[in-house]
Amino acid sequence: MKRYFVLILVLLSLKCTTNSNSKYYGDIHIKLPKSGFQKLKGKYLYLIDVQSKATLDSVLVDKPELQFTKIQRLNLNPLFLSIKHYDVYNGFKGLRPIGFCTELSTQNHVYSLFYADETFTEIVVFDTAKLEKSWFNGSKQNAPYFKDLVLNYPEASNPFDTKIHEHNKKIIQSYPDSYLILKQLYSYKQFFAPEEIKKLLSYFNPAVKQYDLYQSLQNYLADNKFFDTKYPSFIKFENAKGEKEKVSTNNQSVHLIVYWASWCLPCRKEIPELKKILAKYSDAGLAITSISIDGNKQDWLAALAFEKMNWQQLLAIDSSRMQLNEHYAINAIPKSYLYNSQKQLINTFTGFNSSLEETIRNEIK
């Protein structure tokens, strides 16, 4: 008796799974205008996955209203789709998409792509003769796409740009379930510091955690768990001769790495103090490297000639600047990182801090 009871439960669970919306995308209903139906009658419409280029379903055009049903759902991501038919154009036979309009667009565009999820989709196809109104009704995933909403990413010279952050924040909070916006964030991830990615992710609803891109971003952030701490010997910067050079890896007792720029007045005021500290502790094992984030190399070279700093001078520009933004939170300068002989971070200092010399002295002892 118990075995039969267990079997019934299993069958019921299988039935529930089969009927669950999570296994299929919502049905897609197509209404063709009179001219479109006459042109396509007897042909097939094909439902195409834009990303994989796979044909998910096909339907014979034998009436003006058609429907794609039971579209297999392999994951919980929204699908980016197109509906196409074979046509001959300039003597060549190929797949051409059907088009539709949407009130969500302010540009009066004719679209041929759309997102689908478990929501029912209804499309009234655009009539080239413009005799019938075209429209689209479907997943809310389409709103950011039809409205042409795009995240911005900061310039390398200003990785924590407040205006760009507020722009992106507003978009995400307006569409916190959007797969498209999450996809943009993933595509632009190398332009953002990991801490900024975490902030932007926090503006999404928890529902986005079901998407594979969310997990991919989490994996990316996990790989950056040493963000703003690791010794930057893995980056090749540029020296004053235009050569690629890494931060010194000599066995100094203490290594101070200072990020600065020629246009930064507090940075320039700090330089005489750094000269005094180096003169006092260089024999005890202190080394200094200054890494400029100047966007103009000539400005940097002019500052070097004027300041005459007798320690390693490097410039983060182009690809090295992008790497710097990816691995460090240099959102204010001067910013200094103090490492021990094992290249482990001791402390960071933003602006010239009177405790810097005391920290160096204690570490050297």
C-alpha contacts under 8 A as a table, 3 or more apart, distances in Angstrom:
res1	aa1	res2	aa2	distance
1	M	4	Y	5.25
1	M	5	F	6.32
2	K	5	F	5.01
2	K	6	V	6.22
3	R	6	V	5.15
3	R	7	L	6.16
4	Y	7	L	4.97
4	Y	8	I	6.17
5	F	8	I	5.18
5	F	9	L	6.38
6	V	9	L	5.11
6	V	10	V	6.26
7	L	10	V	5.07
7	L	11	L	6.19
8	I	11	L	5.12
8	I	12	L	6.09
9	L	12	L	5.08
9	L	13	S	6.13
10	V	13	S	5.10
10	V	14	L	6.19
11	L	14	L	5.03
11	L	15	K	6.12
12	L	15	K	5.01
12	L	16	C	6.14
13	S	16	C	5.04
13	S	17	T	6.13
14	L	17	T	5.03
14	L	18	T	6.13
15	K	18	T	5.10
15	K	19	N	6.30
16	C	19	N	5.27
16	C	20	S	5.98
17	T	20	S	5.06
17	T	23	K	7.48
18	T	23	K	7.01
19	N	23	K	7.71
20	S	23	K	5.89
20	S	24	Y	7.58
21	N	24	Y	5.39
21	N	25	Y	6.87
21	N	26	G	7.56
21	N	118	E	6.17
22	S	25	Y	7.38
22	S	73	R	7.02
22	S	76	L	7.16
22	S	118	E	7.17
23	K	72	Q	6.39
23	K	73	R	5.09
23	K	74	L	7.22
24	Y	70	K	5.82
24	Y	71	I	5.35
24	Y	72	Q	4.83
24	Y	73	R	4.65
24	Y	118	E	6.89
25	Y	70	K	6.90
25	Y	71	I	5.37
25	Y	72	Q	6.55
25	Y	73	R	5.91
25	Y	116	A	6.99
25	Y	117	D	5.25
25	Y	118	E	4.52
25	Y	119	T	7.24
26	G	69	T	7.29
26	G	70	K	7.56
26	G	71	I	7.39
26	G	116	A	7.26
26	G	117	D	6.12
26	G	118	E	4.28
26	G	119	T	4.94
26	G	120	F	4.66
26	G	121	T	6.85
27	D	67	Q	6.82
27	D	68	F	5.71
27	D	69	T	4.74
27	D	70	K	6.87
27	D	71	I	7.47
27	D	119	T	7.65
27	D	120	F	5.22
27	D	121	T	6.28
28	I	67	Q	5.48
28	I	68	F	5.06
28	I	69	T	6.65
28	I	120	F	6.17
28	I	121	T	4.65
28	I	122	E	5.91
28	I	123	I	7.73
29	H	65	E	7.25
29	H	66	L	5.85
29	H	67	Q	4.37
29	H	68	F	6.54
29	H	120	F	7.86
29	H	121	T	6.04
29	H	122	E	4.71
29	H	123	I	6.22
30	I	65	E	5.60
30	I	66	L	5.02
30	I	67	Q	5.87
30	I	122	E	6.10
30	I	123	I	5.04
30	I	124	V	6.11
30	I	125	V	7.13
31	K	64	P	5.75
31	K	65	E	4.46
31	K	66	L	6.45
31	K	122	E	7.92
31	K	123	I	6.22
31	K	124	V	4.77
31	K	125	V	6.13
32	L	35	S	7.98
32	L	36	G	5.64
32	L	37	F	5.54
32	L	64	P	5.04
32	L	65	E	6.29
32	L	124	V	6.29
32	L	125	V	5.38
33	P	36	G	5.11
33	P	37	F	6.06
33	P	64	P	7.12
33	P	124	V	7.57
33	P	125	V	6.51
33	P	126	F	7.39
33	P	127	D	5.88
33	P	132	E	6.50
34	K	37	F	5.23
34	K	38	Q	6.32
34	K	64	P	7.52
35	S	38	Q	5.30
35	S	39	K	6.29
35	S	127	D	6.99
35	S	128	T	7.99
35	S	129	A	7.43
36	G	39	K	5.13
36	G	40	L	6.08
36	G	127	D	6.74
37	F	40	L	5.20
37	F	41	K	5.54
37	F	61	V	7.50
37	F	63	K	7.33
37	F	64	P	5.71
38	Q	41	K	5.42
40	L	43	K	5.43
40	L	44	Y	7.62
40	L	61	V	6.41
41	K	61	V	5.13
41	K	62	D	5.81
41	K	63	K	7.52
42	G	60	L	6.53
42	G	61	V	5.45
42	G	62	D	6.01
43	K	60	L	5.91
43	K	61	V	5.60
43	K	85	H	7.50
43	K	86	Y	7.88
44	Y	58	S	6.39
44	Y	59	V	5.46
44	Y	60	L	4.45
44	Y	61	V	5.71
44	Y	85	H	6.21
44	Y	86	Y	7.77
45	L	58	S	5.52
45	L	59	V	5.40
45	L	60	L	6.47
45	L	61	V	6.95
45	L	83	I	6.48
45	L	84	K	5.64
45	L	85	H	4.98
46	Y	55	T	6.51
46	Y	56	L	7.56
46	Y	57	D	5.97
46	Y	58	S	4.41
46	Y	59	V	6.73
46	Y	83	I	5.51
46	Y	84	K	5.20
46	Y	85	H	6.17
47	L	55	T	5.74
47	L	56	L	5.50
47	L	57	D	5.22
47	L	58	S	6.04
47	L	68	F	7.79
47	L	81	L	6.93
47	L	82	S	6.03
47	L	83	I	4.71
47	L	84	K	6.66
48	I	53	K	6.11
48	I	54	A	5.74
48	I	55	T	4.62
48	I	56	L	5.89
48	I	57	D	7.62
48	I	81	L	5.61
48	I	82	S	5.18
48	I	83	I	6.03
48	I	84	K	7.28
49	D	52	S	5.67
49	D	53	K	5.19
49	D	54	A	5.32
49	D	55	T	6.40
49	D	56	L	6.76
49	D	79	L	6.87
49	D	80	F	6.13
49	D	81	L	4.90
49	D	82	S	6.70
50	V	53	K	5.12
50	V	54	A	7.53
50	V	80	F	5.71
50	V	81	L	5.36
50	V	82	S	6.48
51	Q	80	F	7.01
55	T	58	S	7.65
56	L	71	I	6.82
56	L	72	Q	7.97
57	D	68	F	6.78
57	D	71	I	7.26
58	S	68	F	7.29
59	V	66	L	7.37
59	V	67	Q	7.43
59	V	68	F	6.98
61	V	64	P	7.34
61	V	66	L	7.19
63	K	66	L	6.85
68	F	71	I	7.33
73	R	76	L	7.12
76	L	210	Q	6.38
76	L	211	Y	6.18
77	N	117	D	7.50
77	N	179	Y	7.51
77	N	210	Q	7.61
77	N	211	Y	5.40
77	N	212	D	7.22
78	P	115	Y	6.15
78	P	116	A	5.49
78	P	117	D	4.86
78	P	141	Q	7.65
78	P	179	Y	7.01
79	L	115	Y	5.42
79	L	116	A	5.22
79	L	117	D	6.52
80	F	113	L	6.82
80	F	114	F	5.63
80	F	115	Y	4.54
80	F	116	A	6.58
81	L	113	L	5.56
81	L	114	F	5.41
81	L	115	Y	6.08
81	L	116	A	7.19
82	S	97	P	6.63
82	S	98	I	7.86
82	S	112	S	5.98
82	S	113	L	4.87
82	S	114	F	6.69
83	I	97	P	5.55
83	I	98	I	5.94
83	I	112	S	7.32
83	I	113	L	7.84
84	K	95	L	5.82
84	K	96	R	5.17
84	K	97	P	4.02
84	K	98	I	5.82
85	H	95	L	5.26
85	H	96	R	5.45
85	H	97	P	6.38
85	H	98	I	7.57
86	Y	93	K	6.66
86	Y	94	G	5.34
86	Y	95	L	4.46
86	Y	96	R	6.14
87	D	93	K	5.54
87	D	94	G	5.63
87	D	95	L	6.17
87	D	96	R	6.37
88	V	91	G	5.91
88	V	92	F	5.28
88	V	93	K	4.25
88	V	94	G	6.39
89	Y	92	F	5.26
89	Y	93	K	6.37
89	Y	94	G	7.67
97	P	112	S	6.02
98	I	112	S	5.93
98	I	125	V	6.74
98	I	126	F	7.55
99	G	110	V	5.79
99	G	111	Y	5.30
99	G	112	S	4.63
99	G	125	V	5.83
99	G	126	F	5.34
100	F	110	V	5.33
100	F	111	Y	5.30
100	F	112	S	6.43
100	F	123	I	7.00
100	F	124	V	6.59
100	F	125	V	4.89
100	F	126	F	4.54
100	F	134	S	5.68
100	F	135	W	6.01
100	F	136	F	6.79
101	C	108	N	7.13
101	C	109	H	6.45
101	C	110	V	4.99
101	C	111	Y	6.09
101	C	125	V	7.81
101	C	126	F	6.54
101	C	134	S	5.36
101	C	135	W	4.91
101	C	136	F	6.44
102	T	105	S	5.86
102	T	108	N	7.74
102	T	109	H	7.96
102	T	110	V	7.90
102	T	134	S	7.45
102	T	135	W	5.00
102	T	136	F	5.31
102	T	146	F	7.71
103	E	106	T	7.31
103	E	108	N	7.99
103	E	135	W	7.23
103	E	136	F	7.95
104	L	143	A	6.54
104	L	146	F	6.00
104	L	147	K	6.37
105	S	108	N	6.08
105	S	109	H	6.89
105	S	146	F	5.20
105	S	147	K	5.32
106	T	109	H	8.00
106	T	147	K	7.01
110	V	126	F	7.46
111	Y	114	F	7.84
114	F	142	N	6.34
115	Y	139	S	6.70
115	Y	141	Q	6.13
115	Y	142	N	5.60
116	A	119	T	6.89
116	A	121	T	7.18
116	A	138	G	7.14
116	A	139	S	5.81
116	A	141	Q	7.46
117	D	120	F	7.99
117	D	139	S	6.35
118	E	139	S	7.90
119	T	138	G	6.29
119	T	139	S	5.48
120	F	138	G	5.98
120	F	139	S	7.38
121	T	136	F	7.69
121	T	137	N	5.75
121	T	138	G	4.20
121	T	139	S	6.91
122	E	136	F	5.94
122	E	137	N	5.10
122	E	138	G	6.19
123	I	134	S	7.68
123	I	135	W	6.05
123	I	136	F	4.68
123	I	137	N	6.44
124	V	133	K	7.57
124	V	134	S	4.96
124	V	135	W	5.19
124	V	136	F	6.37
125	V	134	S	5.50
125	V	135	W	7.13
126	F	130	K	7.46
126	F	132	E	7.71
126	F	133	K	7.17
126	F	134	S	4.82
126	F	135	W	7.67
127	D	130	K	4.94
127	D	131	L	6.51
127	D	132	E	6.18
127	D	133	K	7.49
127	D	134	S	7.02
128	T	131	L	7.99
130	K	133	K	7.08
138	G	142	N	7.60
139	S	142	N	6.02
140	K	143	A	5.70
141	Q	144	P	6.94
141	Q	145	Y	7.66
141	Q	177	D	7.58
141	Q	178	S	5.67
141	Q	179	Y	6.82
141	Q	180	L	7.46
142	N	145	Y	5.19
142	N	146	F	6.04
143	A	146	F	5.28
143	A	147	K	6.02
144	P	147	K	5.12
144	P	148	D	6.08
144	P	149	L	5.23
144	P	175	Y	7.31
144	P	178	S	7.48
144	P	180	L	7.30
144	P	181	I	7.58
145	Y	148	D	5.15
145	Y	149	L	6.40
145	Y	180	L	7.20
146	F	149	L	7.93
149	L	171	I	7.42
150	V	181	I	7.36
150	V	184	Q	7.52
151	L	167	H	7.46
151	L	168	N	5.39
151	L	171	I	7.44
151	L	181	I	7.16
151	L	184	Q	6.68
151	L	185	L	7.24
152	N	164	I	6.13
152	N	167	H	7.42
152	N	168	N	6.55
153	Y	164	I	6.72
153	Y	188	Y	6.95
153	Y	191	F	6.27
153	Y	192	F	7.03
154	P	158	N	6.25
154	P	159	P	5.28
154	P	160	F	7.02
154	P	161	D	6.07
154	P	164	I	6.53
154	P	191	F	6.84
154	P	192	F	7.36
155	E	158	N	5.37
155	E	159	P	6.05
155	E	191	F	8.00
156	A	159	P	5.62
156	A	191	F	7.59
156	A	318	D	7.96
156	A	321	R	6.30
156	A	322	M	6.13
156	A	325	N	7.00
157	S	293	I	6.93
157	S	294	D	7.62
157	S	295	G	6.58
157	S	321	R	7.95
158	N	161	D	5.55
158	N	331	N	7.52
159	P	191	F	7.69
159	P	192	F	6.72
159	P	193	A	7.16
159	P	325	N	6.42
159	P	331	N	6.96
160	F	165	H	7.42
160	F	196	E	7.69
160	F	331	N	5.98
161	D	164	I	5.47
161	D	165	H	6.27
162	T	165	H	5.04
162	T	166	E	6.18
163	K	166	E	5.19
163	K	167	H	6.15
164	I	167	H	5.00
164	I	168	N	6.18
165	H	168	N	5.23
165	H	169	K	5.96
166	E	169	K	4.92
166	E	170	K	6.05
167	H	170	K	5.35
167	H	171	I	6.54
168	N	171	I	5.24
168	N	172	I	6.22
168	N	200	L	7.59
169	K	172	I	5.25
169	K	173	Q	6.02
169	K	200	L	6.56
169	K	203	Y	6.87
170	K	173	Q	5.28
170	K	174	S	6.08
171	I	174	S	5.14
171	I	175	Y	6.28
172	I	175	Y	5.11
172	I	176	P	5.07
172	I	178	S	7.72
172	I	181	I	7.01
172	I	200	L	7.68
172	I	203	Y	6.16
172	I	204	F	6.25
173	Q	176	P	5.12
173	Q	203	Y	5.80
173	Q	204	F	6.67
175	Y	178	S	5.52
175	Y	204	F	7.84
176	P	203	Y	6.65
176	P	204	F	4.27
176	P	205	N	5.18
177	D	204	F	6.28
177	D	205	N	5.78
177	D	207	A	6.44
177	D	208	V	5.86
178	S	181	I	5.41
178	S	182	L	6.34
178	S	208	V	7.57
179	Y	182	L	5.06
179	Y	183	K	6.00
179	Y	208	V	7.27
179	Y	211	Y	7.62
180	L	183	K	4.95
180	L	184	Q	6.29
181	I	184	Q	5.03
181	I	185	L	6.32
182	L	185	L	5.08
182	L	186	Y	6.28
182	L	213	L	7.20
182	L	214	Y	7.41
183	K	186	Y	5.06
183	K	187	S	6.16
183	K	213	L	6.75
184	Q	187	S	4.98
184	Q	188	Y	6.14
185	L	188	Y	5.20
185	L	189	K	5.85
185	L	197	I	7.80
186	Y	189	K	5.10
186	Y	213	L	6.99
186	Y	217	L	6.45
187	S	190	Q	7.83
188	Y	191	F	5.63
188	Y	192	F	7.14
189	K	192	F	5.41
189	K	193	A	7.89
189	K	197	I	7.20
190	Q	193	A	7.54
190	Q	322	M	7.51
190	Q	326	E	6.17
191	F	322	M	6.80
191	F	325	N	7.25
191	F	326	E	6.84
192	F	196	E	6.06
192	F	197	I	6.35
192	F	325	N	6.91
192	F	326	E	6.26
193	A	196	E	5.26
193	A	197	I	6.53
193	A	325	N	5.63
193	A	326	E	4.75
193	A	327	H	6.63
193	A	328	Y	6.98
193	A	329	A	6.74
194	P	197	I	5.01
194	P	198	K	6.30
194	P	221	L	6.22
194	P	224	N	7.15
194	P	227	F	7.21
194	P	326	E	6.66
194	P	327	H	7.40
195	E	198	K	5.12
195	E	199	K	6.38
195	E	329	A	7.80
196	E	199	K	5.05
196	E	200	L	6.24
197	I	200	L	5.13
197	I	201	L	6.04
198	K	201	L	5.11
198	K	202	S	6.28
199	K	202	S	5.22
199	K	203	Y	7.06
200	L	203	Y	5.51
200	L	204	F	7.44
201	L	204	F	5.59
202	S	205	N	7.76
204	F	208	V	6.91
205	N	208	V	6.16
206	P	209	K	5.71
207	A	210	Q	6.13
208	V	211	Y	5.53
208	V	214	Y	6.63
209	K	212	D	7.70
209	K	214	Y	5.57
209	K	215	Q	7.04
210	Q	214	Y	7.37
211	Y	214	Y	5.57
211	Y	215	Q	7.13
212	D	215	Q	5.28
212	D	216	S	6.25
213	L	216	S	4.81
213	L	217	L	6.16
214	Y	217	L	5.17
214	Y	218	Q	6.32
215	Q	218	Q	4.91
215	Q	219	N	6.16
216	S	219	N	5.06
216	S	220	Y	6.17
217	L	220	Y	4.89
217	L	221	L	6.16
218	Q	221	L	5.06
218	Q	222	A	6.08
219	N	222	A	4.95
219	N	223	D	6.31
220	Y	223	D	5.23
220	Y	224	N	6.66
221	L	224	N	4.96
221	L	225	K	6.53
222	A	225	K	5.19
223	D	226	F	7.89
224	N	227	F	5.24
224	N	327	H	7.09
226	F	229	T	5.49
226	F	230	K	5.88
226	F	327	H	7.86
227	F	230	K	6.97
227	F	327	H	5.07
227	F	328	Y	5.88
227	F	329	A	7.86
228	D	327	H	5.78
228	D	328	Y	4.09
228	D	329	A	5.77
229	T	328	Y	7.45
229	T	344	Q	7.94
229	T	345	L	5.98
230	K	343	K	7.76
230	K	344	Q	7.09
230	K	345	L	6.87
231	Y	234	F	7.89
231	Y	339	Y	7.48
231	Y	343	K	5.86
231	Y	344	Q	7.03
231	Y	345	L	7.36
232	P	235	I	5.88
232	P	247	V	6.74
233	S	236	K	7.58
233	S	246	K	5.73
233	S	247	V	5.27
233	S	248	S	7.36
233	S	249	T	7.16
234	F	246	K	7.31
235	I	246	K	6.24
235	I	247	V	7.83
235	I	320	S	6.31
235	I	323	Q	7.15
235	I	324	L	7.89
236	K	244	K	5.64
236	K	245	E	5.25
236	K	246	K	4.81
236	K	247	V	7.76
236	K	320	S	6.39
237	F	244	K	5.51
237	F	245	E	5.30
237	F	246	K	5.98
237	F	247	V	7.85
237	F	314	L	5.97
237	F	315	L	5.74
237	F	316	A	5.49
237	F	317	I	7.43
237	F	320	S	5.83
238	E	241	K	7.83
238	E	242	G	5.66
238	E	243	E	5.48
238	E	244	K	4.70
238	E	245	E	5.79
238	E	314	L	5.53
238	E	315	L	5.06
238	E	316	A	6.66
238	E	317	I	7.53
239	N	242	G	5.38
239	N	243	E	5.50
239	N	244	K	6.42
239	N	245	E	6.27
239	N	313	Q	6.45
239	N	314	L	4.83
239	N	315	L	6.23
240	A	243	E	7.39
240	A	301	L	6.84
240	A	313	Q	7.38
240	A	314	L	7.11
240	A	315	L	7.92
245	E	314	L	7.68
247	V	289	T	7.16
247	V	312	Q	7.98
248	S	289	T	7.86
248	S	312	Q	7.93
251	N	341	S	5.76
252	Q	255	H	6.27
252	Q	285	G	5.09
252	Q	286	L	6.16
252	Q	287	A	6.41
252	Q	340	N	7.64
252	Q	341	S	5.51
253	S	284	A	7.48
253	S	285	G	4.71
253	S	286	L	6.10
253	S	340	N	5.88
253	S	341	S	4.70
253	S	363	E	7.92
253	S	364	I	6.34
254	V	285	G	6.15
254	V	286	L	4.89
254	V	287	A	6.39
254	V	338	L	6.95
254	V	339	Y	5.75
254	V	340	N	4.71
254	V	341	S	5.82
254	V	360	I	7.08
254	V	363	E	7.27
254	V	364	I	6.94
255	H	286	L	5.82
255	H	287	A	4.80
255	H	288	I	5.71
255	H	289	T	7.64
255	H	338	L	5.81
255	H	339	Y	5.19
255	H	340	N	6.41
255	H	341	S	7.49
256	L	286	L	7.51
256	L	287	A	6.21
256	L	288	I	4.71
256	L	289	T	6.34
256	L	336	S	6.66
256	L	337	Y	5.76
256	L	338	L	4.57
256	L	339	Y	6.42
257	I	288	I	5.80
257	I	289	T	4.80
257	I	290	S	5.81
257	I	291	I	7.26
257	I	336	S	5.52
257	I	337	Y	5.15
257	I	338	L	6.42
258	V	288	I	7.49
258	V	289	T	6.21
258	V	290	S	4.69
258	V	291	I	6.07
258	V	334	P	6.76
258	V	335	K	5.83
258	V	336	S	4.30
258	V	337	Y	6.48
259	Y	290	S	5.94
259	Y	291	I	4.89
259	Y	292	S	5.72
259	Y	293	I	7.03
259	Y	330	I	7.74
259	Y	333	I	6.46
259	Y	334	P	5.61
259	Y	335	K	5.29
259	Y	336	S	6.19
260	W	264	C	7.00
260	W	267	C	5.76
260	W	290	S	7.11
260	W	291	I	6.35
260	W	292	S	4.92
260	W	293	I	6.23
260	W	294	D	7.95
260	W	333	I	5.60
260	W	334	P	4.90
260	W	335	K	6.98
261	A	264	C	5.36
261	A	267	C	6.79
261	A	292	S	4.99
261	A	293	I	5.44
261	A	294	D	5.15
261	A	300	W	7.29
261	A	333	I	7.73
261	A	334	P	7.88
262	S	265	L	7.75
262	S	267	C	7.56
262	S	268	R	7.10
262	S	292	S	7.57
262	S	294	D	6.56
262	S	299	D	6.53
262	S	300	W	5.73
262	S	303	A	5.85
263	W	294	D	7.78
264	C	267	C	5.22
264	C	268	R	6.48
264	C	333	I	7.39
264	C	334	P	7.82
265	L	268	R	5.15
265	L	269	K	6.26
266	P	269	K	5.02
266	P	270	E	6.18
266	P	333	I	7.83
266	P	334	P	6.90
266	P	351	G	7.15
266	P	352	F	7.81
267	C	270	E	5.17
267	C	271	I	6.70
267	C	333	I	6.83
267	C	334	P	5.18
267	C	351	G	7.67
268	R	271	I	5.46
269	K	272	P	6.73
269	K	273	E	7.86
270	E	273	E	5.41
270	E	274	L	6.38
270	E	352	F	6.12
271	I	274	L	5.04
271	I	275	K	6.30
271	I	307	E	7.71
271	I	309	M	7.83
272	P	275	K	5.07
272	P	276	K	6.44
273	E	276	K	5.14
273	E	277	I	6.30
274	L	277	I	5.08
274	L	278	L	6.10
275	K	278	L	5.26
275	K	279	A	6.13
275	K	309	M	7.41
276	K	279	A	5.18
276	K	280	K	6.26
277	I	280	K	5.16
277	I	281	Y	6.20
277	I	357	E	6.77
278	L	281	Y	5.29
278	L	282	S	5.20
278	L	286	L	6.67
278	L	287	A	7.23
278	L	288	I	7.47
279	A	282	S	5.85
280	K	283	D	7.62
281	Y	284	A	5.13
281	Y	285	G	6.62
281	Y	286	L	5.58
281	Y	361	R	7.82
282	S	285	G	5.25
282	S	286	L	4.56
282	S	287	A	6.39
283	D	286	L	7.14
284	A	364	I	6.73
285	G	364	I	7.23
286	L	360	I	7.94
286	L	364	I	7.99
287	A	311	W	7.60
288	I	311	W	6.01
288	I	312	Q	6.71
289	T	311	W	6.17
289	T	312	Q	4.74
289	T	313	Q	6.01
289	T	314	L	7.55
290	S	311	W	7.61
290	S	312	Q	6.31
290	S	313	Q	5.09
290	S	314	L	6.25
291	I	313	Q	6.12
291	I	314	L	4.73
291	I	315	L	5.39
291	I	316	A	6.52
292	S	300	W	7.29
292	S	313	Q	7.83
292	S	314	L	6.28
292	S	315	L	4.76
292	S	316	A	5.95
293	I	315	L	6.31
293	I	316	A	5.30
293	I	317	I	6.80
293	I	321	R	7.29
294	D	297	K	6.53
294	D	299	D	7.33
294	D	300	W	6.23
294	D	315	L	7.26
294	D	316	A	7.45
294	D	317	I	7.46
295	G	317	I	6.73
296	N	299	D	5.50
296	N	300	W	6.67
297	K	300	W	5.07
297	K	301	L	6.25
297	K	315	L	7.80
298	Q	301	L	5.04
298	Q	302	A	6.12
299	D	302	A	5.16
299	D	303	A	6.26
300	W	303	A	5.10
300	W	304	L	6.27
300	W	315	L	7.93
301	L	304	L	5.05
301	L	305	A	6.28
302	A	305	A	5.17
302	A	306	F	6.31
303	A	306	F	5.09
303	A	307	E	5.95
304	L	307	E	5.26
304	L	308	K	5.67
304	L	309	M	6.82
305	A	308	K	5.63
309	M	313	Q	7.95
316	A	320	S	5.27
316	A	321	R	4.74
316	A	324	L	7.52
317	I	320	S	5.54
317	I	321	R	4.74
317	I	322	M	7.86
318	D	321	R	5.35
318	D	322	M	6.55
319	S	322	M	5.07
319	S	323	Q	6.36
320	S	323	Q	5.07
320	S	324	L	6.13
321	R	324	L	4.93
321	R	325	N	6.23
322	M	325	N	5.15
322	M	326	E	6.22
323	Q	326	E	5.00
323	Q	327	H	6.32
324	L	327	H	5.42
324	L	328	Y	5.71
325	N	328	Y	5.54
325	N	329	A	6.81
325	N	330	I	7.27
330	I	333	I	6.95
330	I	335	K	6.87
332	A	335	K	6.59
332	A	350	T	6.95
332	A	351	G	7.96
333	I	350	T	6.52
333	I	351	G	6.27
334	P	350	T	5.99
334	P	351	G	4.97
334	P	352	F	7.12
335	K	348	T	7.17
335	K	349	F	5.63
335	K	350	T	4.38
335	K	351	G	5.87
336	S	348	T	5.53
336	S	349	F	5.02
336	S	350	T	6.39
336	S	351	G	7.88
337	Y	345	L	7.02
337	Y	346	I	7.68
337	Y	347	N	6.14
337	Y	348	T	4.55
337	Y	349	F	6.57
338	L	345	L	5.95
338	L	346	I	5.46
338	L	347	N	5.47
338	L	348	T	6.21
339	Y	342	Q	7.66
339	Y	343	K	5.31
339	Y	344	Q	5.22
339	Y	345	L	4.42
339	Y	346	I	5.28
339	Y	347	N	7.40
340	N	343	K	5.27
340	N	344	Q	5.50
340	N	345	L	6.60
340	N	346	I	6.52
340	N	363	E	7.67
341	S	344	Q	7.37
345	L	348	T	7.90
349	F	352	F	7.10
349	F	353	N	6.43
349	F	356	L	7.36
350	T	353	N	7.25
352	F	356	L	7.82
353	N	356	L	5.58
354	S	357	E	6.60
354	S	358	E	7.65
355	S	358	E	5.18
355	S	359	T	6.14
356	L	359	T	5.20
356	L	360	I	6.31
357	E	360	I	5.10
357	E	361	R	6.11
358	E	361	R	5.06
358	E	362	N	6.17
359	T	362	N	5.24
359	T	363	E	6.19
360	I	363	E	5.18
360	I	364	I	6.17
361	R	364	I	5.30
361	R	365	K	6.37
362	N	365	K	5.44
